[in-house]
Amino acid sequence: MFEETIYRKDKKLLDLNNSNIIFRNAVRAVIINGNKILMAHLEKTNEYKFPGGGKEENETIEEAIIREVLEEVGYVVEKTNEKIGEITEYDTAKEGGNNIFKMVSEYYPVEVNKMPQKQKLEEYEKELLFKPRWIEMETAYKTNMERIKNKDETTSGIRRETKVLEIIKEMYK
């Protein structure tokens, strides 16, 4: 199982000992079929992300994965397998002040029904033009790396998703 930590801002600027921590737990699906992986392609920023997001209060991990996969890529989850890893991210909180945002994203391999449904996108996902894509892992990884390298406009999670793509490529060789 992999475990990584990412600091979206310079670690020295984040006072983790003397700040109020705003915590969010997220679940993300790893959906592989042959040599392809199902990801959400954000057409507006040309980057790839694993389907998933924040776990709602009183929601089980499996319920959250089922909801997020259907919302973001339009597939019905048939089976959720054991967690394969997690990424912890720290950032300054949008609330400002002495607040730090901490998100733990847990990654689960899942199996989906082969017949896609209609996506149920949130407004920000519609704005980013989320589209389901079966893509080779290496292509998704290279696309995200190019965006990071060029310092192009991207979402805040691109470093997390790219790190996990790098790890997953090795795990599923």
N, CA, C and O of each residue as an XYZ file, in Angstrom:
692
protein
N       0.845     -1.183      0.000
C       0.000      0.000      0.000
C       0.889      1.244      0.000
O       1.874      1.313      0.734
N       0.533      2.217     -0.823
C       1.327      3.438     -0.868
C       0.752      4.508      0.065
O      -0.455      4.571      0.298
N       1.647      5.343      0.586
C       1.275      6.506      1.401
C       2.230      7.625      1.041
O       3.449      7.462      1.107
N       1.674      8.755      0.663
C       2.475      9.918      0.272
C       1.880     11.171      0.903
O       0.697     11.210      1.241
N       2.718     12.193      1.057
C       2.263     13.497      1.536
C       2.673     14.555      0.524
O       3.799     14.556      0.028
N       1.742     15.455      0.225
C       1.997     16.544     -0.726
C       1.670     17.872     -0.038
O       0.628     18.013      0.602
N       2.570     18.834     -0.180
C       2.338     20.184      0.314
C       2.103     21.069     -0.907
O       3.006     21.270     -1.720
N       0.887     21.594     -1.031
C       0.568     22.426     -2.200
C       1.304     23.768     -2.136
O       1.596     24.372     -3.168
N       1.593     24.217     -0.946
C       2.397     25.425     -0.735
C       3.701     24.991     -0.091
O       3.825     23.856      0.369
N       4.670     25.889     -0.058
C       5.933     25.595      0.604
C       5.661     25.145      2.039
O       4.981     25.839      2.795
N       6.188     23.998      2.402
C       5.953     23.425      3.733
C       6.315     24.417      4.838
O       5.664     24.441      5.882
N       7.335     25.227      4.621
C       7.773     26.195      5.629
C       6.708     27.258      5.899
O       6.680     27.855      6.975
N       5.834     27.493      4.919
C       4.789     28.508      5.082
C       3.565     27.967      5.824
O       2.696     28.736      6.232
N       3.498     26.650      5.998
C       2.350     26.034      6.657
C       2.721     25.676      8.090
O       3.509     24.759      8.319
N       2.162     26.388      9.043
C       2.436     26.132     10.458
C       1.459     25.068     10.959
O       0.401     25.382     11.503
N       1.838     23.805     10.764
C       0.938     22.702     11.090
C       0.721     22.538     12.590
O      -0.280     21.955     13.008
N       1.644     23.045     13.406
C       1.522     22.881     14.858
C       0.659     23.954     15.509
O       0.086     23.722     16.573
N       0.560     25.112     14.893
C      -0.155     26.233     15.514
C      -1.304     26.741     14.664
O      -1.633     27.927     14.707
N      -1.911     25.864     13.900
C      -3.009     26.264     13.026
C      -4.231     25.404     13.289
O      -4.134     24.303     13.830
N      -5.375     25.928     12.899
C      -6.613     25.164     12.937
C      -6.657     24.321     11.665
O      -6.557     24.851     10.559
N      -6.806     23.009     11.827
C      -6.824     22.102     10.682
C      -8.267     21.881     10.227
O      -9.111     21.452     11.013
N      -8.540     22.170      8.976
C      -9.836     21.876      8.363
C      -9.624     20.599      7.563
O      -8.875     20.582      6.586
N     -10.295     19.522      7.990
C     -10.047     18.189      7.446
C     -11.132     17.757      6.475
O     -12.316     18.031      6.669
N     -10.691     17.070      5.418
C     -11.626     16.467      4.467
C     -11.090     15.096      4.077
O      -9.908     14.941      3.772
N     -11.978     14.105      4.091
C     -11.632     12.756      3.654
C     -12.245     12.539      2.280
O     -13.425     12.818      2.068
N     -11.444     12.042      1.349
C     -11.920     11.797     -0.015
C     -11.634     10.348     -0.400
O     -10.705      9.719      0.108
N     -12.458      9.841     -1.308
C     -12.251      8.507     -1.867
C     -12.123      8.652     -3.377
O     -12.806      9.468     -3.996
N     -11.240      7.852     -3.959
C     -10.999      7.941     -5.400
C     -10.924      6.526     -5.965
O     -10.359      5.622     -5.350
N     -11.507      6.357     -7.151
C     -11.610      5.036     -7.769
C     -10.512      4.817     -8.794
O     -10.220      5.693     -9.607
N      -9.912      3.645     -8.745
C      -8.933      3.211     -9.743
C      -9.645      2.137    -10.558
O      -9.899      1.037    -10.069
N      -9.964      2.471    -11.812
C     -10.765      1.594    -12.671
C      -9.926      1.213    -13.885
O      -9.686      2.035    -14.770
N      -9.484     -0.044    -13.916
C      -8.585     -0.500    -14.976
C      -9.252     -1.621    -15.756
O      -9.868     -2.525    -15.190
N      -9.110     -1.534    -17.079
C      -9.597     -2.589    -17.964
C      -8.514     -2.826    -19.015
O      -8.321     -2.017    -19.922
N      -7.816     -3.945    -18.875
C      -6.717     -4.225    -19.801
C      -5.597     -3.228    -19.593
O      -5.095     -3.074    -18.480
N      -5.201     -2.544    -20.669
C      -4.117     -1.559    -20.563
C      -4.656     -0.128    -20.438
O      -3.904      0.836    -20.587
N      -5.947      0.004    -20.169
C      -6.548      1.350    -20.074
C      -7.112      1.579    -18.682
O      -7.465      0.646    -17.960
N      -7.181      2.855    -18.334
C      -7.732      3.287    -17.057
C      -8.838      4.295    -17.348
O      -8.721      5.109    -18.265
N      -9.909      4.237    -16.565
C     -11.010      5.187    -16.718
C     -10.737      6.385    -15.827
O     -10.611      6.263    -14.609
N     -10.650      7.543    -16.462
C     -10.394      8.772    -15.725
C     -11.349      9.858    -16.194
O     -11.951      9.766    -17.264
N     -11.470     10.878    -15.374
C     -12.206     12.070    -15.787
C     -11.207     12.980    -16.496
O     -10.194     13.375    -15.918
N     -11.501     13.309    -17.756
C     -10.668     14.266    -18.489
C     -11.309     15.631    -18.319
O     -12.465     15.839    -18.689
N     -10.553     16.550    -17.761
C     -11.030     17.915    -17.580
C     -10.643     18.670    -18.836
O      -9.517     19.151    -18.960
N     -11.578     18.773    -19.765
C     -11.261     19.330    -21.077
C     -10.823     20.788    -21.001
O     -10.004     21.222    -21.812
N     -11.348     21.553    -20.047
C     -10.983     22.969    -19.936
C      -9.505     23.151    -19.609
O      -8.870     24.077    -20.115
N      -8.950     22.277    -18.769
C      -7.549     22.405    -18.362
C      -6.668     21.307    -18.955
O      -5.461     21.291    -18.713
N      -7.255     20.389    -19.729
C      -6.544     19.268    -20.342
C      -5.700     18.510    -19.325
O      -4.480     18.413    -19.449
N      -6.387     17.973    -18.313
C      -5.719     17.138    -17.329
C      -6.633     15.968    -16.986
O      -7.823     15.977    -17.299
N      -6.053     14.961    -16.335
C      -6.796     13.759    -15.980
C      -6.836     13.598    -14.473
O      -5.858     13.874    -13.778
N      -7.994     13.143    -13.970
C      -8.128     12.875    -12.542
C      -8.893     11.585    -12.333
O      -9.708     11.178    -13.161
N      -8.608     10.948    -11.198
C      -9.334      9.752    -10.816
C     -10.742     10.157    -10.393
O     -10.906     11.172     -9.717
N     -11.764      9.386    -10.776
C     -13.113      9.715    -10.315
C     -13.171      9.602     -8.798
O     -12.741      8.601     -8.225
N     -13.696     10.615     -8.165
C     -13.807     10.581     -6.709
C     -13.927     11.964     -6.133
O     -13.876     12.967     -6.846
N     -14.085     12.001     -4.832
C     -14.210     13.279     -4.149
C     -14.521     13.071     -2.685
O     -14.354     11.980     -2.141
N     -14.974     14.137     -2.061
C     -15.206     14.139     -0.625
C     -16.275     13.168     -0.174
O     -17.329     13.030     -0.794
N     -15.971     12.502      0.924
C     -16.920     11.597      1.556
C     -17.843     12.440      2.419
O     -17.391     13.218      3.260
N     -19.156     12.274      2.199
C     -20.123     13.052      2.957
C     -20.333     12.449      4.340
O     -20.069     11.267      4.560
N     -20.811     13.272      5.266
C     -21.060     12.816      6.629
C     -22.025     11.630      6.621
O     -23.019     11.638      5.896
N     -21.732     10.631      7.415
C     -22.538      9.405      7.555
C     -22.569      8.544      6.295
O     -23.391      7.632      6.203
N     -21.704      8.806      5.333
C     -21.634      8.021      4.107
C     -20.513      6.997      4.259
O     -19.430      7.331      4.740
N     -20.766      5.749      3.853
C     -19.705      4.750      3.891
C     -18.746      5.002      2.732
O     -19.060      5.738      1.796
N     -17.580      4.383      2.812
C     -16.607      4.491      1.726
C     -17.220      3.986      0.427
O     -17.107      4.635     -0.613
N     -17.860      2.843      0.489
C     -18.459      2.265     -0.718
C     -19.559      3.163     -1.291
O     -19.641      3.337     -2.506
N     -20.394      3.725     -0.440
C     -21.451      4.642     -0.910
C     -20.837      5.866     -1.587
O     -21.324      6.319     -2.622
N     -19.771      6.395     -1.000
C     -19.111      7.572     -1.573
C     -18.504      7.254     -2.941
O     -18.621      8.047     -3.875
N     -17.860      6.101     -3.056
C     -17.255      5.703     -4.337
C     -18.336      5.519     -5.395
O     -18.196      6.002     -6.518
N     -19.406      4.828     -5.043
C     -20.508      4.607     -5.994
C     -21.053      5.943     -6.480
O     -21.245      6.137     -7.681
N     -21.302      6.864     -5.554
C     -21.849      8.188     -5.909
C     -20.875      8.969     -6.785
O     -21.269      9.509     -7.819
N     -19.616      9.032     -6.384
C     -18.636      9.847     -7.109
C     -18.357      9.305     -8.515
O     -18.241     10.084     -9.461
N     -18.247      7.984     -8.663
C     -17.973      7.412     -9.982
C     -19.136      7.690    -10.923
O     -18.922      8.063    -12.077
N     -20.366      7.515    -10.446
C     -21.531      7.806    -11.279
C     -21.584      9.289    -11.642
O     -21.841      9.637    -12.794
N     -21.344     10.158    -10.669
C     -21.391     11.597    -10.927
C     -20.346     12.025    -11.966
O     -20.672     12.708    -12.937
N     -19.102     11.621    -11.755
C     -18.008     12.179    -12.545
C     -17.765     11.491    -13.879
O     -17.387     12.158    -14.842
N     -17.969     10.170    -13.970
C     -17.695      9.483    -15.237
C     -18.877      8.674    -15.757
O     -18.794      8.099    -16.842
N     -19.990      8.617    -14.995
C     -21.200      7.989    -15.498
C     -21.182      6.474    -15.538
O     -21.879      5.877    -16.358
N     -20.411      5.839    -14.682
C     -20.397      4.376    -14.635
C     -20.927      3.899    -13.286
O     -20.767      4.570    -12.267
N     -21.561      2.730    -13.300
C     -22.098      2.125    -12.089
C     -21.058      1.163    -11.511
O     -20.593      0.253    -12.197
N     -20.704      1.372    -10.258
C     -19.730      0.515     -9.576
C     -20.402     -0.809     -9.219
O     -21.484     -0.833     -8.632
N     -19.744     -1.907     -9.584
C     -20.247     -3.245     -9.244
C     -19.512     -3.838     -8.054
O     -20.079     -4.633     -7.305
N     -18.236     -3.452     -7.874
C     -17.454     -4.004     -6.771
C     -16.368     -3.017     -6.360
O     -15.685     -2.436     -7.204
N     -16.220     -2.838     -5.054
C     -15.137     -2.026     -4.494
C     -14.172     -2.958     -3.788
O     -14.575     -3.744     -2.931
N     -12.900     -2.874     -4.145
C     -11.872     -3.731     -3.550
C     -11.134     -2.994     -2.432
O     -11.409     -1.827     -2.154
N     -10.201     -3.689     -1.802
C      -9.449     -3.129     -0.676
C      -8.622     -1.912     -1.092
O      -8.121     -1.838     -2.214
N      -8.491     -0.975     -0.179
C      -7.699      0.239     -0.411
C      -6.268     -0.121     -0.779
O      -5.661     -1.009     -0.181
N      -5.733      0.592     -1.786
C      -4.353      0.346     -2.206
C      -3.403      1.470     -1.794
O      -2.186      1.326     -1.909
N      -3.954      2.590     -1.314
C      -3.066      3.664     -0.886
C      -3.804      4.937     -0.562
O      -5.021      5.047     -0.716
N      -3.005      5.913     -0.096
C      -3.589      7.216      0.218
C      -2.558      8.324      0.072
O      -1.354      8.126      0.232
N      -3.083      9.483     -0.236
C      -2.270     10.698     -0.351
C      -2.832     11.710      0.646
O      -4.038     11.954      0.672
N      -1.963     12.297      1.462
C      -2.361     13.377      2.364
C      -1.827     14.680      1.790
O      -0.643     14.795      1.473
N      -2.720     15.664      1.660
C      -2.325     16.969      1.114
C      -2.562     18.062      2.149
O      -3.538     18.030      2.899
N      -1.646     19.033      2.174
C      -1.781     20.201      3.035
C      -1.738     21.449      2.170
O      -0.991     21.524      1.194
N      -2.555     22.427      2.545
C      -2.596     23.697      1.817
C      -3.117     24.768      2.773
O      -3.674     24.458      3.826
N      -2.930     26.024      2.396
C      -3.595     27.080      3.145
C      -5.087     26.962      2.854
O      -5.482     26.659      1.729
N      -5.906     27.199      3.860
C      -7.351     27.051      3.705
C      -7.958     28.281      3.045
O      -7.493     29.405      3.237
N      -9.001     28.046      2.268
C      -9.722     29.150      1.615
C     -10.338     30.092      2.636
O     -10.585     31.264      2.349
N     -10.587     29.561      3.843
C     -11.189     30.369      4.911
C     -10.233     31.438      5.431
O     -10.645     32.359      6.137
N      -8.947     31.308      5.076
C      -7.948     32.291      5.483
C      -7.592     32.164      6.953
O      -7.809     31.127      7.580
N      -7.042     33.241      7.485
C      -6.656     33.246      8.891
C      -5.598     32.212      9.185
O      -4.714     31.956      8.367
N      -5.693     31.621     10.355
C      -4.716     30.636     10.810
C      -5.226     29.223     10.531
O      -5.133     28.346     11.389
N      -5.763     29.004      9.329
C      -6.360     27.725      8.968
C      -5.521     26.989      7.928
O      -5.014     27.580      6.975
N      -5.394     25.690      8.139
C      -4.705     24.809      7.196
C      -5.727     23.794      6.699
O      -6.506     23.248      7.481
N      -5.718     23.548      5.393
C      -6.597     22.540      4.798
C      -5.807     21.244      4.682
O      -4.712     21.217      4.121
N      -6.383     20.164      5.222
C      -5.766     18.838      5.135
C      -6.779     17.897      4.493
O      -7.903     17.754      4.973
N      -6.365     17.256      3.399
C      -7.235     16.287      2.752
C      -6.495     14.964      2.621
O      -5.348     14.913      2.179
N      -7.181     13.895      3.015
C      -6.659     12.547      2.844
C      -7.498     11.884      1.762
O      -8.700     11.679      1.931
N      -6.848     11.551      0.642
C      -7.510     10.865     -0.471
C      -7.122      9.397     -0.428
O      -5.943      9.049     -0.494
N      -8.137      8.534     -0.316
C      -7.930      7.090     -0.288
C      -8.275      6.534     -1.667
O      -9.284      6.916     -2.261
N      -7.431      5.625     -2.175
C      -7.596      5.062     -3.520
C      -8.008      3.598     -3.432
O      -7.381      2.795     -2.741
N      -9.085      3.273     -4.156
C      -9.659      1.927     -4.159
C      -9.823      1.423     -5.582
O     -10.403      2.123     -6.413
N      -9.325      0.217     -5.890
C      -9.638     -0.381     -7.188
C     -11.124     -0.765     -7.200
O     -11.627     -1.361     -6.247
N     -11.803     -0.422     -8.271
C     -13.217     -0.787     -8.388
C     -13.488     -1.398     -9.756
O     -12.744     -1.191    -10.715
N     -14.563     -2.149     -9.812
C     -15.025     -2.723    -11.073
C     -16.340     -2.050    -11.406
O     -17.173     -1.834    -10.526
N     -16.532     -1.715    -12.689
C     -17.744     -1.016    -13.105
C     -18.497     -1.798    -14.165
O     -17.928     -2.640    -14.860
N     -19.780     -1.509    -14.275
C     -20.610     -2.038    -15.340
C     -20.117     -1.433    -16.652
O     -19.759     -0.255    -16.687
N     -20.093     -2.197    -17.703
C     -19.531     -1.716    -18.980
C     -20.435     -0.732    -19.719
O     -20.001     -0.111    -20.689
N     -21.687     -0.580    -19.274
C     -22.615      0.331    -19.941
C     -22.650      1.676    -19.215
O     -23.193      1.763    -18.114
N     -22.082      2.722    -19.810
C     -22.076      4.027    -19.140
C     -23.485      4.619    -19.034
O     -24.356      4.378    -19.870
N     -23.664      5.394    -17.980
C     -24.906      6.133    -17.723
C     -24.628      7.619    -17.952
O     -23.528      8.001    -18.352
N     -25.615      8.432    -17.699
C     -25.441      9.886    -17.790
C     -24.705     10.371    -16.541
O     -25.032      9.980    -15.420
N     -23.716     11.222    -16.751
C     -22.996     11.823    -15.626
C     -23.948     12.724    -14.836
O     -24.942     13.216    -15.370
N     -23.629     12.930    -13.561
C     -24.400     13.815    -12.690
C     -23.444     14.852    -12.111
O     -23.182     14.873    -10.909
N     -22.937     15.699    -12.975
C     -21.875     16.627    -12.605
C     -22.368     17.776    -11.734
O     -23.483     18.275    -11.887
N     -21.488     18.178    -10.808
C     -21.716     19.399    -10.041
C     -21.365     20.578    -10.940
O     -20.769     20.396    -12.002
N     -21.728     21.770    -10.526
C     -21.550     22.947    -11.372
C     -20.081     23.176    -11.749
O     -19.776     23.448    -12.910
N     -19.167     23.067    -10.770
C     -17.755     23.296    -11.081
C     -17.218     22.228    -12.036
O     -16.325     22.509    -12.836
N     -17.755     21.001    -11.958
C     -17.335     19.925    -12.857
C     -17.837     20.195    -14.275
O     -17.152     19.886    -15.250
N     -19.019     20.765    -14.386
C     -19.545     21.167    -15.705
C     -18.659     22.257    -16.309
O     -18.358     22.233    -17.502
N     -18.245     23.213    -15.470
C     -17.386     24.306    -15.942
C     -16.035     23.789    -16.421
O     -15.473     24.316    -17.381
N     -15.510     22.762    -15.759
C     -14.225     22.174    -16.157
C     -14.377     21.158    -17.293
O     -13.385     20.627    -17.792
N     -15.614     20.892    -17.694
C     -15.937     19.981    -18.808
C     -15.421     18.567    -18.552
O     -14.657     18.021    -19.348
N     -15.850     17.977    -17.424
C     -15.484     16.592    -17.095
C     -16.046     15.652    -18.154
O     -17.241     15.684    -18.445
N     -15.184     14.813    -18.733
C     -15.601     13.805    -19.709
C     -14.941     12.479    -19.338
O     -13.746     12.449    -19.042
N     -15.705     11.378    -19.349
C     -15.088     10.082    -19.058
C     -14.177      9.657    -20.207
O     -14.547      9.791    -21.374
N     -12.987      9.146    -19.883
C     -12.043      8.697    -20.910
C     -11.368      7.410    -20.462
O     -10.792      7.347    -19.376
N     -11.441      6.389    -21.302
C     -10.604      5.198    -21.135
C      -9.302      5.528    -21.852
O      -9.294      5.737    -23.065
N      -8.218      5.575    -21.118
C      -6.948      6.049    -21.667
C      -5.805      5.205    -21.117
O      -5.900      4.665    -20.015
N      -4.743      5.096    -21.874
C      -3.560      4.414    -21.363
C      -2.966      5.254    -20.235
O      -2.894      6.479    -20.334
N      -2.541      4.584    -19.160
C      -2.008      5.292    -17.992
C      -0.850      6.209    -18.361
O      -0.758      7.337    -17.877
N       0.032      5.714    -19.223
C       1.206      6.503    -19.610
C       0.796      7.808    -20.299
O       1.413      8.849    -20.073
N      -0.232      7.754    -21.128
C      -0.704      8.954    -21.828
C      -1.288      9.959    -20.838
O      -1.005     11.153    -20.931
N      -2.104      9.485    -19.889
C      -2.670     10.374    -18.875
C      -1.562     10.991    -18.031
O      -1.580     12.187    -17.740
N      -0.596     10.160    -17.642
C       0.533     10.630    -16.841
C       1.323     11.710    -17.589
O       1.612     12.771    -17.035
N       1.669     11.435    -18.846
C       2.445     12.402    -19.632
C       1.688     13.703    -19.842
O       2.283     14.780    -19.802
N       0.371     13.613    -20.068
C      -0.444     14.826    -20.246
C      -0.394     15.680    -18.987
O      -0.173     16.889    -19.061
N      -0.600     15.051    -17.828
C      -0.563     15.802    -16.575
C       0.826     16.374    -16.308
O       0.945     17.520    -15.875
N       1.879     15.594    -16.558
C       3.242     16.078    -16.333
C       3.556     17.290    -17.202
O       4.215     18.230    -16.757
N       3.086     17.260    -18.430
C       3.305     18.396    -19.336
C       2.632     19.661    -18.792
O       3.195     20.753    -18.865
N       1.437     19.500    -18.254
C       0.717     20.646    -17.665
C       1.489     21.195    -16.458
O       1.617     22.409    -16.299
N       1.996     20.303    -15.620
C       2.749     20.727    -14.433
C       4.050     21.405    -14.852
O       4.395     22.474    -14.348
N       4.770     20.772    -15.782
C       6.064     21.290    -16.230
C       5.933     22.692    -16.827
O       6.771     23.561    -16.586
N       4.881     22.897    -17.602
C       4.670     24.200    -18.249
C       4.007     25.215    -17.337
O       3.780     26.361    -17.726
N       3.692     24.779    -16.098
C       3.014     25.648    -15.131
C       1.721     26.214    -15.721
O       1.345     27.358    -15.463
N       1.053     25.380    -16.520
C      -0.217     25.773    -17.121
C      -1.301     25.840    -16.058
O      -1.159     25.279    -14.971
N      -2.379     26.530    -16.382
C      -3.519     26.599    -15.474
C      -4.094     25.188    -15.302
O      -4.478     24.533    -16.271
N      -4.142     24.747    -14.067
C      -4.649     23.407    -13.761
C      -5.457     23.480    -12.476
O      -5.564     24.540    -11.859
N      -6.021     22.358    -12.078
C      -6.715     22.299    -10.794
C      -5.705     22.013     -9.684
O      -4.572     21.616     -9.954
N      -6.120     22.215     -8.449
C      -5.208     22.044     -7.314
C      -4.790     20.592     -7.100
O      -3.766     20.348     -6.462
N      -5.542     19.626     -7.607
C      -5.229     18.226     -7.369
C      -4.338     17.568     -8.401
O      -4.100     16.363     -8.313
N      -3.837     18.310     -9.377
C      -3.086     17.677    -10.471
C      -1.810     16.980     -9.973
O      -1.464     15.910    -10.474
N      -1.117     17.565     -9.009
C       0.100     16.913     -8.506
C      -0.232     15.592     -7.813
O       0.491     14.607     -7.963
N      -1.332     15.576     -7.052
C      -1.775     14.354     -6.383
C      -2.106     13.278     -7.416
O      -1.622     12.150     -7.315
N      -2.917     13.616     -8.394
C      -3.364     12.640     -9.379
C      -2.203     12.125    -10.220
O      -2.174     10.950    -10.587
N      -1.262     12.984    -10.522
C      -0.106     12.587    -11.323
C       0.805     11.663    -10.520
O       1.336     10.691    -11.057
N       0.985     11.965     -9.238
C       1.788     11.089     -8.369
C       1.152      9.704     -8.298
O       1.860      8.700     -8.376
N      -0.166      9.634     -8.152
C      -0.837      8.337     -8.064
C      -0.757      7.606     -9.398
O      -0.571      6.389     -9.414
N      -0.892      8.310    -10.513
C      -0.720      7.664    -11.820
C       0.659      7.020    -11.928
O       0.789      5.901    -12.424
N       1.685      7.727    -11.464
C       3.054      7.196    -11.479
C       3.145      5.907    -10.651
O       3.760      4.932    -11.082
N       2.542      5.906     -9.484
C       2.569      4.734     -8.602
C       1.769      3.583     -9.219
O       2.229      2.441     -9.243
N       0.585      3.889     -9.711
C      -0.317      2.860    -10.275
C       0.320      2.205    -11.505
O       0.189      0.997    -11.700
N       1.005      2.994    -12.331
C       1.672      2.428    -13.514
C       2.615      1.314    -13.083
O       2.662      0.268    -13.730
N       3.363      1.514    -12.008
C       4.301      0.511    -11.519
C       3.573     -0.686    -10.913
O       3.985     -1.827    -11.119
N       2.509     -0.440    -10.177
C       1.763     -1.509     -9.513
C       1.121     -2.461    -10.514
O       1.035     -3.662    -10.262
N       0.670     -1.930    -11.652
C      -0.090     -2.722    -12.618
C       0.714     -3.107    -13.842
O       0.138     -3.438    -14.878
N       2.040     -3.069    -13.742
C       2.890     -3.483    -14.876
C       2.675     -4.930    -15.202
O       3.301     -5.455    -16.123
